[in-house]
Every structure is written in C-alpha cells, then in structure tokens.
Amino acid sequence: MKTLEEITEIFKEELKDNSVELTRESTAADVDGWDSITNTNIVYAIEQKYSIRFKLREILKLKNVGDLVDTINKKLA
Amino acid sequence: MEFNSYAFIILFSITILFYNILKGNYRKYILLLASAVFIGYYHLAFLAVAIGLSTLTYFGAKLISCAKTEKRQSLWFHISVILNLLALGGFKYIVFIQDNILQLIGGFGLDLPPLVNKVFLPLGISFYVFQSISYLIEVYWEEQEVEENYFDFMLYMLFFMKFISGPIERPQDFLPQIKSKYTFNYYQVVSGLQLIGIGLFKKLVIADRLAPYLNDIFSSVHNYSGAQLVMATFIYPIQLYADFSGYTDMAIGGARIFGFELSPNFNRPFIAKTITDFWRRWHMSLSFWVRDYIYEPLAASRRAWRQWGVMYALVITFVLLGLWHGASWNFIIYGLIQGVVVCYEMKTSRIRNKLDKRFPKLFGIYSILRTYIIFSLSLLFFRIEKFSDVIYMFKHSVDGISTSFKELNLGMNDHNIIILFSALLLIFVFEYFQDKSDILSKLSKKHIIIRWTAYYCLAFIILLCGVFDSGDFIYIQF
C-alpha cells in the first residue's frame, strides 16, 4: 500500500497533475497523460526514488500499476 | 488481384463456399490454398519468398524456445531477426544503400559502376516481415507460446485478406483465432459485407475519382499554378485516407466473413488535435508496432537522458517508420518531420493543455486544422519521388495568387466536385455516428425494408458514382 501511495506522488509530479489517483488495476488508458512518452520519465523517477534499476524486459512487461508495485517491492525485498 | 477485381471476387466466393462446406482443419487448408493462389497469381516468386521467410521464422522461433540457456536464446533470436531484416533490406533497400555508398565514394573521386540496378520487390514483404519480427520478439520475451502447428503459423503469415497491405497482425491476436472453432454467424457475415461496402465506397467513389487529377499534378508539378499545387497538397491526404482505409475496411470485412477479427488501422485520424494523436489514429497497426518494438525499448534504454532520451527514441522511431514505406530520402524526411513535430508537441504540451482548457472550441478547431496542415505538407515527401519537385511545390505555392476559381478545381468538372464533396460529407458523418453509436450493427437489426433500402442505396451510389477503371491501392507498393 505504501509503495502505491508513493508512486502515486511520483505520477502526480511527472504528469503535473494533482488529481491522479492510482489503483493496482490502473493502466495507461485510465490515467490522463500517462502514455508511451511520459512513461519513460515515470520509470526513471521511480528508479531514482528507490535507488533501483529495472531491466529492459521488466519495463516492457509492465501491464498495470499492480505489476509496477510488485516489481518495485521485489527489488526492495 | 485487387480486392475490387473480378479475379478476386471469384477466388473469394469459391473460398467462402468451401470454407463453409468443409469441416475442422480442412477450413484452414482451404484458406491457406486460397492465400497461396492469391499471392502466386501476382507472381510465383512472391509466393516462394513469402513461404521461405515464414518457414525460416517458424523454425527460428522453435529454436529460441528450445534453447537451454539465455545466451543461446538470444543468439537464435538475433539470427532470425537479422535474416528477416536482410531479406527485407536485400529486396527493398539494397539499390538505395548501394547508390548512396557509390555517391559517397564518388565524392572522393572514385567512380565505381553499380553492381545491382534493380531488384524485384516481393508483394507484401514489408508487412509480413514485420509480422515475423513481432512473432519472434514476443516468443523471445516469453509473451507468446511458440506455435507448433506449421500450417497455423503459415496462415498467420499468409492469410490473403491482410497479405498485401496489412493490417500488421500480432501473433497473440491472430493465432488464437486460427485455433478457435468456426461457427457460421449471420451477423458477423452481415457486418463483414457492410464493411466491404463502405470500403468500396471510399475506394471507388472518393479515392479513384480524385486519383487521376492528383496523379497528373504530382507527376508534373511544374505545369500547375501555385494555387493548384496548394489545393492538391491539401486534398491528397483525403485520397490517401479513402484509398488505404477503404482497403482496410475491405480487408477487415472480408476476414470477418471467415470469422477472423483483424486489427483496426484507422480511427478518424482527421479529428486528431496533435500529430502525436494523429499517429494513434492513422495506420495504427504500423504505428503501434514501431511504438512497441522500436520506440519503447529505445526510450527505456535511454531513460537516464530524461526528455532527451524520449526525443532521441521518437526521432529514430519515426525516421524508421518513414523508411519502412520505401527506400528514398524523401521517406526519411517524411518520417523525420513526424518525429520532430511529436518532440515539439511533447515540449509544448503544458501550454497547449492550458489553451485547450481556456478556449476549448476555438483552440480545438485550430489544433485540428494545424495537425491536418502539417500532415498534408509532410505527405508531399511521401507522395512525390523527386526531392527537387517537393521544394518546387513549397517555393511556388504562392505563384498565381490571382488564379481564377475555375483553376482551383484541378480540372474536375462540376459533376465530379459535387459527387466528391457529397461522398466526403457522407463518409465523415457516417464515421462520426459509427464511432458514437455503432450504427452499422444497429442497422443490421432493423426491419428488412429499412436494411435493404440502405444496402441498395449504397450499392446504387457505388455503381452510379464509382470509378471502375481504377488503379492499384496506393499501399500495395510498400
């Protein structure tokens, strides 16, 4: 839950939109402004925040916010 | 064998007849046979190349999935993709690459004769090589199970309703449909026939009516006044859209009659407010392909560069998208323009969003017009072979400002203009309502008198206003 809240803040910051609300099921289609262009910056901001590094395949495999949260938690574990 | 030719109608009818008479796997074989006849009808060599490359991909993917180590997987993946690209490059780009190298060497005083003068371009190669690569990547990324059945895989590659000009299908969308059991569905067949009707309307009434006038202008730009050149520039996107989306409607409609759902290729592109949005609506199966397999890996690998990494990936992706259309610098410039504009839009998105919120209607109309104008201008590089002719068009667009209204009609008589204008209005209004409330499926459930009145009207308009001595579909050349 904590990770979800934290990445919601990152999304707000990167998309310059304070109304962003994320659930584990959220996909790019549900969030205004989250597209293939902004996604790269979001991923990089997450890497900086948690001092982790995603593999290329991990980024390309992400299907929704739940996948993203799980991948982050796995790396932090 | 064009979709609007008698040969195709005969092949399609025989195939649909046997497809419904036969059972089980024989249905697939009849589709494969029809696909082989369709491709081989153009040239047997086209069929041989398509079968050869598809077989190579089939075994390449098997080797990837059987490999015991990641290193081996990567090796087979790269070999298979490179062989596909070499085939595409060898047939499509070799003369262009050679000519540029010779020109470069010529600059240093070395005058070498060309080794290759002309190579035949196998039909549909740009489309099915991309399908091959898509399949290999998905298997390599472990997103797609390797296909064990050779005939199913060949049908994914060669299915005749999408062979010449797409849509470029993804294995995860198409292969499961081959495996699923076919049952005759009346509404699906009706829906397929409706789409074929719409496609014929776009192609025969709009695209082919415009084609001779625009072909004349673009093949001899020096003979026309500036106002006529400007007119042709802004009308060409309409011809291209009617031609390619007409083809796509027929492809999707024809496939639907066999129970297959192909990917959409167009989603009302001319209402796009940005070029970025435009590419999510225009030739979608290609733009989503380059997004997923070129842009995203490139952007992700350069994410530490932040916005510069995104821009780097965007420009390379769009240049490659342009180059996919053909081996010429004009196609590269066409792609480059899209890439640069998308980068510009990325950098200015905040101010655009602000203006959009403040003046939604006015800014919306401005944005739609701006997008259309940018795309029209970039299309000159797509349409005209000679770079010097494109520059001529830009330089002379303000010549003959005093041109009479009569000249602006590009040589079309009033009868043609009225038909074109009415047909365009009809299509745009239809697309608006189709998008809003799927009027086609509603129509198929209406009373028989209403339905058949609509169908007879469409058929009557096509027969009365269609141009039947038309040429090829524009995208067949790619």
Interface residues (C-beta under 8 A of the other chain):
Chain A: K16 S36 I37 N39 T40 N41 V43 Y44 E47 L56 R57 I59 L60 K61
Chain B: W141 E143 T276 R291 Y295 E296 P297 A299 A300 S301 R303 A304 R306 Q307 G309 V310 A313 L314 M346 R350
